[in-house]
Amino acid sequence: MENQISVKAFGLVAEKIGMNDFQMDNPGNPARFKQQLFERFPELKPLKFTLAINKKLAAEQTEIPQGAEVALLPPFSGG
């Protein structure tokens, strides 16, 4: 059974990896997700970014549901 998640990258994160979205196997939680992400895209290691799962900011212990959309959000500047 396939357990793919949809990953969307924004801003500097998308620029670094050269794409806005891709699919990957669901690692189960954000810590393992980042580990897989850094193996695939080592250029992301020095970047600070936030994960959102299904449009909600994710804590490290959050479970990634099957078929989820995970967004890689760069730091926002604002005012």
mmCIF file of the N, C-alpha and C atoms, coordinates in Angstrom:
data_MODEL
# 
_entry.id   MODEL 
# 
loop_
_atom_site.group_PDB 
_atom_site.id 
_atom_site.type_symbol 
_atom_site.label_atom_id 
_atom_site.label_alt_id 
_atom_site.label_comp_id 
_atom_site.label_asym_id 
_atom_site.label_entity_id 
_atom_site.label_seq_id 
_atom_site.pdbx_PDB_ins_code 
_atom_site.Cartn_x 
_atom_site.Cartn_y 
_atom_site.Cartn_z 
_atom_site.occupancy 
_atom_site.B_iso_or_equiv 
_atom_site.pdbx_formal_charge 
_atom_site.auth_seq_id 
_atom_site.auth_comp_id 
_atom_site.auth_asym_id 
_atom_site.auth_atom_id 
_atom_site.pdbx_PDB_model_num 
ATOM 1   N N  . MET A 1 1  ? 0.851  -1.184 0.000  1.00 0.00 ? 1  MET A N  1 
ATOM 2   C CA . MET A 1 1  ? 0.000  0.000  0.000  1.00 0.00 ? 1  MET A CA 1 
ATOM 3   C C  . MET A 1 1  ? 0.896  1.246  0.000  1.00 0.00 ? 1  MET A C  1 
ATOM 4   N N  . GLU A 1 2  ? 0.542  2.167  -0.843 1.00 0.00 ? 2  GLU A N  1 
ATOM 5   C CA . GLU A 1 2  ? 1.358  3.382  -0.943 1.00 0.00 ? 2  GLU A CA 1 
ATOM 6   C C  . GLU A 1 2  ? 0.997  4.346  0.173  1.00 0.00 ? 2  GLU A C  1 
ATOM 7   N N  . ASN A 1 3  ? 2.005  4.975  0.708  1.00 0.00 ? 3  ASN A N  1 
ATOM 8   C CA . ASN A 1 3  ? 1.802  5.970  1.758  1.00 0.00 ? 3  ASN A CA 1 
ATOM 9   C C  . ASN A 1 3  ? 2.626  7.192  1.390  1.00 0.00 ? 3  ASN A C  1 
ATOM 10  N N  . GLN A 1 4  ? 2.200  7.856  0.328  1.00 0.00 ? 4  GLN A N  1 
ATOM 11  C CA . GLN A 1 4  ? 2.911  9.018  -0.177 1.00 0.00 ? 4  GLN A CA 1 
ATOM 12  C C  . GLN A 1 4  ? 2.358  10.288 0.445  1.00 0.00 ? 4  GLN A C  1 
ATOM 13  N N  . ILE A 1 5  ? 3.246  11.256 0.632  1.00 0.00 ? 5  ILE A N  1 
ATOM 14  C CA . ILE A 1 5  ? 2.811  12.578 1.061  1.00 0.00 ? 5  ILE A CA 1 
ATOM 15  C C  . ILE A 1 5  ? 3.225  13.572 -0.012 1.00 0.00 ? 5  ILE A C  1 
ATOM 16  N N  . SER A 1 6  ? 2.496  14.654 -0.076 1.00 0.00 ? 6  SER A N  1 
ATOM 17  C CA . SER A 1 6  ? 2.779  15.722 -1.024 1.00 0.00 ? 6  SER A CA 1 
ATOM 18  C C  . SER A 1 6  ? 3.561  16.794 -0.276 1.00 0.00 ? 6  SER A C  1 
ATOM 19  N N  . VAL A 1 7  ? 4.698  17.196 -0.832 1.00 0.00 ? 7  VAL A N  1 
ATOM 20  C CA . VAL A 1 7  ? 5.538  18.203 -0.181 1.00 0.00 ? 7  VAL A CA 1 
ATOM 21  C C  . VAL A 1 7  ? 5.542  19.461 -1.032 1.00 0.00 ? 7  VAL A C  1 
ATOM 22  N N  . LYS A 1 8  ? 5.254  20.595 -0.416 1.00 0.00 ? 8  LYS A N  1 
ATOM 23  C CA . LYS A 1 8  ? 5.268  21.874 -1.118 1.00 0.00 ? 8  LYS A CA 1 
ATOM 24  C C  . LYS A 1 8  ? 6.332  22.765 -0.470 1.00 0.00 ? 8  LYS A C  1 
ATOM 25  N N  . ALA A 1 9  ? 7.173  23.349 -1.320 1.00 0.00 ? 9  ALA A N  1 
ATOM 26  C CA . ALA A 1 9  ? 8.248  24.209 -0.824 1.00 0.00 ? 9  ALA A CA 1 
ATOM 27  C C  . ALA A 1 9  ? 7.972  25.649 -1.250 1.00 0.00 ? 9  ALA A C  1 
ATOM 28  N N  . PHE A 1 10 ? 8.325  26.577 -0.390 1.00 0.00 ? 10 PHE A N  1 
ATOM 29  C CA . PHE A 1 10 ? 8.073  27.991 -0.653 1.00 0.00 ? 10 PHE A CA 1 
ATOM 30  C C  . PHE A 1 10 ? 9.348  28.807 -0.480 1.00 0.00 ? 10 PHE A C  1 
ATOM 31  N N  . GLY A 1 11 ? 9.392  29.946 -1.141 1.00 0.00 ? 11 GLY A N  1 
ATOM 32  C CA . GLY A 1 11 ? 10.466 30.914 -0.956 1.00 0.00 ? 11 GLY A CA 1 
ATOM 33  C C  . GLY A 1 11 ? 11.850 30.344 -1.175 1.00 0.00 ? 11 GLY A C  1 
ATOM 34  N N  . LEU A 1 12 ? 12.744 30.650 -0.240 1.00 0.00 ? 12 LEU A N  1 
ATOM 35  C CA . LEU A 1 12 ? 14.143 30.248 -0.336 1.00 0.00 ? 12 LEU A CA 1 
ATOM 36  C C  . LEU A 1 12 ? 14.296 28.725 -0.373 1.00 0.00 ? 12 LEU A C  1 
ATOM 37  N N  . VAL A 1 13 ? 13.414 28.007 0.330  1.00 0.00 ? 13 VAL A N  1 
ATOM 38  C CA . VAL A 1 13 ? 13.479 26.547 0.336  1.00 0.00 ? 13 VAL A CA 1 
ATOM 39  C C  . VAL A 1 13 ? 13.267 26.025 -1.088 1.00 0.00 ? 13 VAL A C  1 
ATOM 40  N N  . ALA A 1 14 ? 12.245 26.529 -1.771 1.00 0.00 ? 14 ALA A N  1 
ATOM 41  C CA . ALA A 1 14 ? 11.967 26.113 -3.152 1.00 0.00 ? 14 ALA A CA 1 
ATOM 42  C C  . ALA A 1 14 ? 13.130 26.483 -4.076 1.00 0.00 ? 14 ALA A C  1 
ATOM 43  N N  . GLU A 1 15 ? 13.706 27.658 -3.869 1.00 0.00 ? 15 GLU A N  1 
ATOM 44  C CA . GLU A 1 15 ? 14.857 28.073 -4.687 1.00 0.00 ? 15 GLU A CA 1 
ATOM 45  C C  . GLU A 1 15 ? 16.033 27.116 -4.508 1.00 0.00 ? 15 GLU A C  1 
ATOM 46  N N  . LYS A 1 16 ? 16.305 26.727 -3.278 1.00 0.00 ? 16 LYS A N  1 
ATOM 47  C CA . LYS A 1 16 ? 17.450 25.847 -2.989 1.00 0.00 ? 16 LYS A CA 1 
ATOM 48  C C  . LYS A 1 16 ? 17.299 24.475 -3.640 1.00 0.00 ? 16 LYS A C  1 
ATOM 49  N N  . ILE A 1 17 ? 16.089 23.913 -3.604 1.00 0.00 ? 17 ILE A N  1 
ATOM 50  C CA . ILE A 1 17 ? 15.912 22.568 -4.152 1.00 0.00 ? 17 ILE A CA 1 
ATOM 51  C C  . ILE A 1 17 ? 15.485 22.584 -5.618 1.00 0.00 ? 17 ILE A C  1 
ATOM 52  N N  . GLY A 1 18 ? 15.160 23.776 -6.139 1.00 0.00 ? 18 GLY A N  1 
ATOM 53  C CA . GLY A 1 18 ? 14.838 23.903 -7.552 1.00 0.00 ? 18 GLY A CA 1 
ATOM 54  C C  . GLY A 1 18 ? 13.467 23.381 -7.949 1.00 0.00 ? 18 GLY A C  1 
ATOM 55  N N  . MET A 1 19 ? 12.565 23.238 -6.979 1.00 0.00 ? 19 MET A N  1 
ATOM 56  C CA . MET A 1 19 ? 11.190 22.834 -7.302 1.00 0.00 ? 19 MET A CA 1 
ATOM 57  C C  . MET A 1 19 ? 10.240 23.293 -6.210 1.00 0.00 ? 19 MET A C  1 
ATOM 58  N N  . ASN A 1 20 ? 8.969  23.394 -6.588 1.00 0.00 ? 20 ASN A N  1 
ATOM 59  C CA . ASN A 1 20 ? 7.952  23.849 -5.645 1.00 0.00 ? 20 ASN A CA 1 
ATOM 60  C C  . ASN A 1 20 ? 7.208  22.716 -4.967 1.00 0.00 ? 20 ASN A C  1 
ATOM 61  N N  . ASP A 1 21 ? 7.139  21.563 -5.634 1.00 0.00 ? 21 ASP A N  1 
ATOM 62  C CA . ASP A 1 21 ? 6.453  20.439 -4.998 1.00 0.00 ? 21 ASP A CA 1 
ATOM 63  C C  . ASP A 1 21 ? 6.980  19.108 -5.514 1.00 0.00 ? 21 ASP A C  1 
ATOM 64  N N  . PHE A 1 22 ? 6.855  18.102 -4.669 1.00 0.00 ? 22 PHE A N  1 
ATOM 65  C CA . PHE A 1 22 ? 7.281  16.746 -5.007 1.00 0.00 ? 22 PHE A CA 1 
ATOM 66  C C  . PHE A 1 22 ? 6.587  15.773 -4.064 1.00 0.00 ? 22 PHE A C  1 
ATOM 67  N N  . GLN A 1 23 ? 6.692  14.484 -4.374 1.00 0.00 ? 23 GLN A N  1 
ATOM 68  C CA . GLN A 1 23 ? 6.107  13.432 -3.543 1.00 0.00 ? 23 GLN A CA 1 
ATOM 69  C C  . GLN A 1 23 ? 7.233  12.685 -2.845 1.00 0.00 ? 23 GLN A C  1 
ATOM 70  N N  . MET A 1 24 ? 6.947  12.172 -1.681 1.00 0.00 ? 24 MET A N  1 
ATOM 71  C CA . MET A 1 24 ? 7.894  11.277 -1.023 1.00 0.00 ? 24 MET A CA 1 
ATOM 72  C C  . MET A 1 24 ? 7.135  10.321 -0.114 1.00 0.00 ? 24 MET A C  1 
ATOM 73  N N  . ASP A 1 25 ? 7.810  9.249  0.304  1.00 0.00 ? 25 ASP A N  1 
ATOM 74  C CA . ASP A 1 25 ? 7.187  8.304  1.227  1.00 0.00 ? 25 ASP A CA 1 
ATOM 75  C C  . ASP A 1 25 ? 6.989  8.981  2.572  1.00 0.00 ? 25 ASP A C  1 
ATOM 76  N N  . ASN A 1 26 ? 5.891  8.665  3.226  1.00 0.00 ? 26 ASN A N  1 
ATOM 77  C CA . ASN A 1 26 ? 5.588  9.243  4.523  1.00 0.00 ? 26 ASN A CA 1 
ATOM 78  C C  . ASN A 1 26 ? 6.515  8.642  5.584  1.00 0.00 ? 26 ASN A C  1 
ATOM 79  N N  . PRO A 1 27 ? 7.369  9.466  6.203  1.00 0.00 ? 27 PRO A N  1 
ATOM 80  C CA . PRO A 1 27 ? 8.272  8.962  7.232  1.00 0.00 ? 27 PRO A CA 1 
ATOM 81  C C  . PRO A 1 27 ? 7.602  8.811  8.598  1.00 0.00 ? 27 PRO A C  1 
ATOM 82  N N  . GLY A 1 28 ? 6.399  9.352  8.772  1.00 0.00 ? 28 GLY A N  1 
ATOM 83  C CA . GLY A 1 28 ? 5.657  9.173  10.025 1.00 0.00 ? 28 GLY A CA 1 
ATOM 84  C C  . GLY A 1 28 ? 5.618  10.377 10.939 1.00 0.00 ? 28 GLY A C  1 
ATOM 85  N N  . ASN A 1 29 ? 6.776  11.079 11.088 1.00 0.00 ? 29 ASN A N  1 
ATOM 86  C CA . ASN A 1 29 ? 6.774  12.261 11.956 1.00 0.00 ? 29 ASN A CA 1 
ATOM 87  C C  . ASN A 1 29 ? 7.776  13.300 11.425 1.00 0.00 ? 29 ASN A C  1 
ATOM 88  N N  . PRO A 1 30 ? 7.667  14.544 11.908 1.00 0.00 ? 30 PRO A N  1 
ATOM 89  C CA . PRO A 1 30 ? 8.522  15.617 11.392 1.00 0.00 ? 30 PRO A CA 1 
ATOM 90  C C  . PRO A 1 30 ? 10.021 15.381 11.564 1.00 0.00 ? 30 PRO A C  1 
ATOM 91  N N  . ALA A 1 31 ? 10.441 14.756 12.650 1.00 0.00 ? 31 ALA A N  1 
ATOM 92  C CA . ALA A 1 31 ? 11.876 14.520 12.857 1.00 0.00 ? 31 ALA A CA 1 
ATOM 93  C C  . ALA A 1 31 ? 12.432 13.599 11.762 1.00 0.00 ? 31 ALA A C  1 
ATOM 94  N N  . ARG A 1 32 ? 11.719 12.501 11.488 1.00 0.00 ? 32 ARG A N  1 
ATOM 95  C CA . ARG A 1 32 ? 12.161 11.586 10.431 1.00 0.00 ? 32 ARG A CA 1 
ATOM 96  C C  . ARG A 1 32 ? 12.000 12.227 9.054  1.00 0.00 ? 32 ARG A C  1 
ATOM 97  N N  . PHE A 1 33 ? 10.964 13.045 8.907  1.00 0.00 ? 33 PHE A N  1 
ATOM 98  C CA . PHE A 1 33 ? 10.758 13.754 7.645  1.00 0.00 ? 33 PHE A CA 1 
ATOM 99  C C  . PHE A 1 33 ? 11.969 14.626 7.326  1.00 0.00 ? 33 PHE A C  1 
ATOM 100 N N  . LYS A 1 34 ? 12.412 15.422 8.320  1.00 0.00 ? 34 LYS A N  1 
ATOM 101 C CA . LYS A 1 34 ? 13.570 16.299 8.104  1.00 0.00 ? 34 LYS A CA 1 
ATOM 102 C C  . LYS A 1 34 ? 14.825 15.483 7.804  1.00 0.00 ? 34 LYS A C  1 
ATOM 103 N N  . GLN A 1 35 ? 14.994 14.366 8.481  1.00 0.00 ? 35 GLN A N  1 
ATOM 104 C CA . GLN A 1 35 ? 16.144 13.494 8.241  1.00 0.00 ? 35 GLN A CA 1 
ATOM 105 C C  . GLN A 1 35 ? 16.161 13.036 6.776  1.00 0.00 ? 35 GLN A C  1 
ATOM 106 N N  . GLN A 1 36 ? 15.023 12.562 6.274  1.00 0.00 ? 36 GLN A N  1 
ATOM 107 C CA . GLN A 1 36 ? 14.927 12.130 4.872  1.00 0.00 ? 36 GLN A CA 1 
ATOM 108 C C  . GLN A 1 36 ? 15.125 13.308 3.922  1.00 0.00 ? 36 GLN A C  1 
ATOM 109 N N  . LEU A 1 37 ? 14.563 14.449 4.296  1.00 0.00 ? 37 LEU A N  1 
ATOM 110 C CA . LEU A 1 37 ? 14.673 15.642 3.464  1.00 0.00 ? 37 LEU A CA 1 
ATOM 111 C C  . LEU A 1 37 ? 16.138 16.062 3.319  1.00 0.00 ? 37 LEU A C  1 
ATOM 112 N N  . PHE A 1 38 ? 16.888 16.057 4.424  1.00 0.00 ? 38 PHE A N  1 
ATOM 113 C CA . PHE A 1 38 ? 18.292 16.459 4.386  1.00 0.00 ? 38 PHE A CA 1 
ATOM 114 C C  . PHE A 1 38 ? 19.153 15.453 3.634  1.00 0.00 ? 38 PHE A C  1 
ATOM 115 N N  . GLU A 1 39 ? 18.757 14.167 3.660  1.00 0.00 ? 39 GLU A N  1 
ATOM 116 C CA . GLU A 1 39 ? 19.488 13.171 2.865  1.00 0.00 ? 39 GLU A CA 1 
ATOM 117 C C  . GLU A 1 39 ? 19.288 13.439 1.378  1.00 0.00 ? 39 GLU A C  1 
ATOM 118 N N  . ARG A 1 40 ? 18.066 13.805 1.019  1.00 0.00 ? 40 ARG A N  1 
ATOM 119 C CA . ARG A 1 40 ? 17.736 14.060 -0.387 1.00 0.00 ? 40 ARG A CA 1 
ATOM 120 C C  . ARG A 1 40 ? 18.225 15.431 -0.853 1.00 0.00 ? 40 ARG A C  1 
ATOM 121 N N  . PHE A 1 41 ? 18.135 16.430 0.017  1.00 0.00 ? 41 PHE A N  1 
ATOM 122 C CA . PHE A 1 41 ? 18.522 17.810 -0.307 1.00 0.00 ? 41 PHE A CA 1 
ATOM 123 C C  . PHE A 1 41 ? 19.466 18.352 0.771  1.00 0.00 ? 41 PHE A C  1 
ATOM 124 N N  . PRO A 1 42 ? 20.751 17.946 0.754  1.00 0.00 ? 42 PRO A N  1 
ATOM 125 C CA . PRO A 1 42 ? 21.669 18.396 1.810  1.00 0.00 ? 42 PRO A CA 1 
ATOM 126 C C  . PRO A 1 42 ? 21.821 19.915 1.872  1.00 0.00 ? 42 PRO A C  1 
ATOM 127 N N  . GLU A 1 43 ? 21.520 20.601 0.772  1.00 0.00 ? 43 GLU A N  1 
ATOM 128 C CA . GLU A 1 43 ? 21.638 22.065 0.757  1.00 0.00 ? 43 GLU A CA 1 
ATOM 129 C C  . GLU A 1 43 ? 20.620 22.750 1.671  1.00 0.00 ? 43 GLU A C  1 
ATOM 130 N N  . LEU A 1 44 ? 19.637 22.004 2.174  1.00 0.00 ? 44 LEU A N  1 
ATOM 131 C CA . LEU A 1 44 ? 18.654 22.591 3.093  1.00 0.00 ? 44 LEU A CA 1 
ATOM 132 C C  . LEU A 1 44 ? 19.124 22.613 4.544  1.00 0.00 ? 44 LEU A C  1 
ATOM 133 N N  . LYS A 1 45 ? 20.163 21.841 4.861  1.00 0.00 ? 45 LYS A N  1 
ATOM 134 C CA . LYS A 1 45 ? 20.609 21.738 6.264  1.00 0.00 ? 45 LYS A CA 1 
ATOM 135 C C  . LYS A 1 45 ? 20.861 23.084 6.939  1.00 0.00 ? 45 LYS A C  1 
ATOM 136 N N  . PRO A 1 46 ? 21.549 24.027 6.281  1.00 0.00 ? 46 PRO A N  1 
ATOM 137 C CA . PRO A 1 46 ? 21.812 25.296 6.984  1.00 0.00 ? 46 PRO A CA 1 
ATOM 138 C C  . PRO A 1 46 ? 20.595 26.222 7.081  1.00 0.00 ? 46 PRO A C  1 
ATOM 139 N N  . LEU A 1 47 ? 19.530 25.913 6.353  1.00 0.00 ? 47 LEU A N  1 
ATOM 140 C CA . LEU A 1 47 ? 18.361 26.800 6.351  1.00 0.00 ? 47 LEU A CA 1 
ATOM 141 C C  . LEU A 1 47 ? 17.473 26.561 7.558  1.00 0.00 ? 47 LEU A C  1 
ATOM 142 N N  . LYS A 1 48 ? 16.881 27.636 8.039  1.00 0.00 ? 48 LYS A N  1 
ATOM 143 C CA . LYS A 1 48 ? 15.842 27.504 9.053  1.00 0.00 ? 48 LYS A CA 1 
ATOM 144 C C  . LYS A 1 48 ? 14.503 27.547 8.324  1.00 0.00 ? 48 LYS A C  1 
ATOM 145 N N  . PHE A 1 49 ? 13.665 26.562 8.583  1.00 0.00 ? 49 PHE A N  1 
ATOM 146 C CA . PHE A 1 49 ? 12.332 26.582 7.999  1.00 0.00 ? 49 PHE A CA 1 
ATOM 147 C C  . PHE A 1 49 ? 11.376 25.839 8.926  1.00 0.00 ? 49 PHE A C  1 
ATOM 148 N N  . THR A 1 50 ? 10.105 26.106 8.721  1.00 0.00 ? 50 THR A N  1 
ATOM 149 C CA . THR A 1 50 ? 9.052  25.525 9.551  1.00 0.00 ? 50 THR A CA 1 
ATOM 150 C C  . THR A 1 50 ? 8.268  24.520 8.723  1.00 0.00 ? 50 THR A C  1 
ATOM 151 N N  . LEU A 1 51 ? 7.767  23.474 9.364  1.00 0.00 ? 51 LEU A N  1 
ATOM 152 C CA . LEU A 1 51 ? 6.908  22.511 8.691  1.00 0.00 ? 51 LEU A CA 1 
ATOM 153 C C  . LEU A 1 51 ? 5.455  22.789 9.047  1.00 0.00 ? 51 LEU A C  1 
ATOM 154 N N  . ALA A 1 52 ? 4.599  22.691 8.040  1.00 0.00 ? 52 ALA A N  1 
ATOM 155 C CA . ALA A 1 52 ? 3.156  22.723 8.268  1.00 0.00 ? 52 ALA A CA 1 
ATOM 156 C C  . ALA A 1 52 ? 2.578  21.448 7.673  1.00 0.00 ? 52 ALA A C  1 
ATOM 157 N N  . ILE A 1 53 ? 1.757  20.758 8.443  1.00 0.00 ? 53 ILE A N  1 
ATOM 158 C CA . ILE A 1 53 ? 1.112  19.531 7.977  1.00 0.00 ? 53 ILE A CA 1 
ATOM 159 C C  . ILE A 1 53 ? -0.368 19.832 7.790  1.00 0.00 ? 53 ILE A C  1 
ATOM 160 N N  . ASN A 1 54 ? -0.826 19.666 6.560  1.00 0.00 ? 54 ASN A N  1 
ATOM 161 C CA . ASN A 1 54 ? -2.225 19.979 6.229  1.00 0.00 ? 54 ASN A CA 1 
ATOM 162 C C  . ASN A 1 54 ? -2.607 21.380 6.721  1.00 0.00 ? 54 ASN A C  1 
ATOM 163 N N  . LYS A 1 55 ? -1.742 22.332 6.429  1.00 0.00 ? 55 LYS A N  1 
ATOM 164 C CA . LYS A 1 55 ? -1.948 23.761 6.699  1.00 0.00 ? 55 LYS A CA 1 
ATOM 165 C C  . LYS A 1 55 ? -1.922 24.144 8.178  1.00 0.00 ? 55 LYS A C  1 
ATOM 166 N N  . LYS A 1 56 ? -1.375 23.242 9.038  1.00 0.00 ? 56 LYS A N  1 
ATOM 167 C CA . LYS A 1 56 ? -1.211 23.576 10.460 1.00 0.00 ? 56 LYS A CA 1 
ATOM 168 C C  . LYS A 1 56 ? 0.254  23.406 10.823 1.00 0.00 ? 56 LYS A C  1 
ATOM 169 N N  . LEU A 1 57 ? 0.814  24.374 11.552 1.00 0.00 ? 57 LEU A N  1 
ATOM 170 C CA . LEU A 1 57 ? 2.204  24.270 11.964 1.00 0.00 ? 57 LEU A CA 1 
ATOM 171 C C  . LEU A 1 57 ? 2.407  23.010 12.783 1.00 0.00 ? 57 LEU A C  1 
ATOM 172 N N  . ALA A 1 58 ? 3.510  22.313 12.502 1.00 0.00 ? 58 ALA A N  1 
ATOM 173 C CA . ALA A 1 58 ? 3.735  20.997 13.097 1.00 0.00 ? 58 ALA A CA 1 
ATOM 174 C C  . ALA A 1 58 ? 4.768  21.039 14.208 1.00 0.00 ? 58 ALA A C  1 
ATOM 175 N N  . ALA A 1 59 ? 4.474  20.352 15.285 1.00 0.00 ? 59 ALA A N  1 
ATOM 176 C CA . ALA A 1 59 ? 5.453  20.121 16.346 1.00 0.00 ? 59 ALA A CA 1 
ATOM 177 C C  . ALA A 1 59 ? 6.223  18.854 16.001 1.00 0.00 ? 59 ALA A C  1 
ATOM 178 N N  . GLU A 1 60 ? 7.398  18.679 16.603 1.00 0.00 ? 60 GLU A N  1 
ATOM 179 C CA . GLU A 1 60 ? 8.257  17.519 16.298 1.00 0.00 ? 60 GLU A CA 1 
ATOM 180 C C  . GLU A 1 60 ? 7.544  16.187 16.491 1.00 0.00 ? 60 GLU A C  1 
ATOM 181 N N  . GLN A 1 61 ? 6.667  16.103 17.473 1.00 0.00 ? 61 GLN A N  1 
ATOM 182 C CA . GLN A 1 61 ? 6.022  14.822 17.778 1.00 0.00 ? 61 GLN A CA 1 
ATOM 183 C C  . GLN A 1 61 ? 4.710  14.609 17.015 1.00 0.00 ? 61 GLN A C  1 
ATOM 184 N N  . THR A 1 62 ? 4.322  15.567 16.170 1.00 0.00 ? 62 THR A N  1 
ATOM 185 C CA . THR A 1 62 ? 3.095  15.435 15.384 1.00 0.00 ? 62 THR A CA 1 
ATOM 186 C C  . THR A 1 62 ? 3.193  14.231 14.456 1.00 0.00 ? 62 THR A C  1 
ATOM 187 N N  . GLU A 1 63 ? 2.121  13.472 14.364 1.00 0.00 ? 63 GLU A N  1 
ATOM 188 C CA . GLU A 1 63 ? 2.067  12.346 13.430 1.00 0.00 ? 63 GLU A CA 1 
ATOM 189 C C  . GLU A 1 63 ? 1.703  12.891 12.052 1.00 0.00 ? 63 GLU A C  1 
ATOM 190 N N  . ILE A 1 64 ? 2.397  12.428 11.014 1.00 0.00 ? 64 ILE A N  1 
ATOM 191 C CA . ILE A 1 64 ? 2.065  12.840 9.645  1.00 0.00 ? 64 ILE A CA 1 
ATOM 192 C C  . ILE A 1 64 ? 1.053  11.830 9.096  1.00 0.00 ? 64 ILE A C  1 
ATOM 193 N N  . PRO A 1 65 ? -0.191 12.259 8.846  1.00 0.00 ? 65 PRO A N  1 
ATOM 194 C CA . PRO A 1 65 ? -1.190 11.306 8.370  1.00 0.00 ? 65 PRO A CA 1 
ATOM 195 C C  . PRO A 1 65 ? -0.935 10.879 6.922  1.00 0.00 ? 65 PRO A C  1 
ATOM 196 N N  . GLN A 1 66 ? -1.476 9.739  6.561  1.00 0.00 ? 66 GLN A N  1 
ATOM 197 C CA . GLN A 1 66 ? -1.353 9.237  5.195  1.00 0.00 ? 66 GLN A CA 1 
ATOM 198 C C  . GLN A 1 66 ? -1.961 10.249 4.233  1.00 0.00 ? 66 GLN A C  1 
ATOM 199 N N  . GLY A 1 67 ? -1.273 10.490 3.110  1.00 0.00 ? 67 GLY A N  1 
ATOM 200 C CA . GLY A 1 67 ? -1.779 11.403 2.096  1.00 0.00 ? 67 GLY A CA 1 
ATOM 201 C C  . GLY A 1 67 ? -1.694 12.870 2.475  1.00 0.00 ? 67 GLY A C  1 
ATOM 202 N N  . ALA A 1 68 ? -0.932 13.190 3.511  1.00 0.00 ? 68 ALA A N  1 
ATOM 203 C CA . ALA A 1 68 ? -0.850 14.568 3.999  1.00 0.00 ? 68 ALA A CA 1 
ATOM 204 C C  . ALA A 1 68 ? -0.135 15.477 3.004  1.00 0.00 ? 68 ALA A C  1 
ATOM 205 N N  . GLU A 1 69 ? -0.381 16.766 3.162  1.00 0.00 ? 69 GLU A N  1 
ATOM 206 C CA . GLU A 1 69 ? 0.391  17.781 2.453  1.00 0.00 ? 69 GLU A CA 1 
ATOM 207 C C  . GLU A 1 69 ? 1.299  18.434 3.485  1.00 0.00 ? 69 GLU A C  1 
ATOM 208 N N  . VAL A 1 70 ? 2.599  18.375 3.225  1.00 0.00 ? 70 VAL A N  1 
ATOM 209 C CA . VAL A 1 70 ? 3.570  18.977 4.134  1.00 0.00 ? 70 VAL A CA 1 
ATOM 210 C C  . VAL A 1 70 ? 4.175  20.188 3.427  1.00 0.00 ? 70 VAL A C  1 
ATOM 211 N N  . ALA A 1 71 ? 4.108  21.335 4.059  1.00 0.00 ? 71 ALA A N  1 
ATOM 212 C CA . ALA A 1 71 ? 4.670  22.553 3.482  1.00 0.00 ? 71 ALA A CA 1 
ATOM 213 C C  . ALA A 1 71 ? 5.972  22.905 4.203  1.00 0.00 ? 71 ALA A C  1 
ATOM 214 N N  . LEU A 1 72 ? 6.968  23.321 3.418  1.00 0.00 ? 72 LEU A N  1 
ATOM 215 C CA . LEU A 1 72 ? 8.237  23.788 3.951  1.00 0.00 ? 72 LEU A CA 1 
ATOM 216 C C  . LEU A 1 72 ? 8.213  25.307 3.877  1.00 0.00 ? 72 LEU A C  1 
ATOM 217 N N  . LEU A 1 73 ? 8.093  25.936 5.024  1.00 0.00 ? 73 LEU A N  1 
ATOM 218 C CA . LEU A 1 73 ? 7.902  27.381 5.089  1.00 0.00 ? 73 LEU A CA 1 
ATOM 219 C C  . LEU A 1 73 ? 9.174  28.067 5.544  1.00 0.00 ? 73 LEU A C  1 
ATOM 220 N N  . PRO A 1 74 ? 9.714  28.937 4.702  1.00 0.00 ? 74 PRO A N  1 
ATOM 221 C CA . PRO A 1 74 ? 10.909 29.684 5.111  1.00 0.00 ? 74 PRO A CA 1 
ATOM 222 C C  . PRO A 1 74 ? 10.529 30.712 6.176  1.00 0.00 ? 74 PRO A C  1 
ATOM 223 N N  . PRO A 1 75 ? 11.526 31.303 6.836  1.00 0.00 ? 75 PRO A N  1 
ATOM 224 C CA . PRO A 1 75 ? 11.206 32.347 7.820  1.00 0.00 ? 75 PRO A CA 1 
ATOM 225 C C  . PRO A 1 75 ? 10.503 33.506 7.116  1.00 0.00 ? 75 PRO A C  1 
ATOM 226 N N  . PHE A 1 76 ? 9.503  34.040 7.756  1.00 0.00 ? 76 PHE A N  1 
ATOM 227 C CA . PHE A 1 76 ? 8.787  35.151 7.159  1.00 0.00 ? 76 PHE A CA 1 
ATOM 228 C C  . PHE A 1 76 ? 9.305  36.450 7.741  1.00 0.00 ? 76 PHE A C  1 
ATOM 229 N N  . SER A 1 77 ? 9.556  37.406 6.866  1.00 0.00 ? 77 SER A N  1 
ATOM 230 C CA . SER A 1 77 ? 9.861  38.742 7.373  1.00 0.00 ? 77 SER A CA 1 
ATOM 231 C C  . SER A 1 77 ? 8.540  39.492 7.311  1.00 0.00 ? 77 SER A C  1 
ATOM 232 N N  . GLY A 1 78 ? 8.349  40.387 8.211  1.00 0.00 ? 78 GLY A N  1 
ATOM 233 C CA . GLY A 1 78 ? 7.048  41.055 8.185  1.00 0.00 ? 78 GLY A CA 1 
ATOM 234 C C  . GLY A 1 78 ? 7.084  42.363 8.910  1.00 0.00 ? 78 GLY A C  1 
ATOM 235 N N  . GLY A 1 79 ? 5.966  43.022 8.847  1.00 0.00 ? 79 GLY A N  1 
ATOM 236 C CA . GLY A 1 79 ? 5.885  44.289 9.539  1.00 0.00 ? 79 GLY A CA 1 
ATOM 237 C C  . GLY A 1 79 ? 4.478  44.809 9.489  1.00 0.00 ? 79 GLY A C  1 
# 
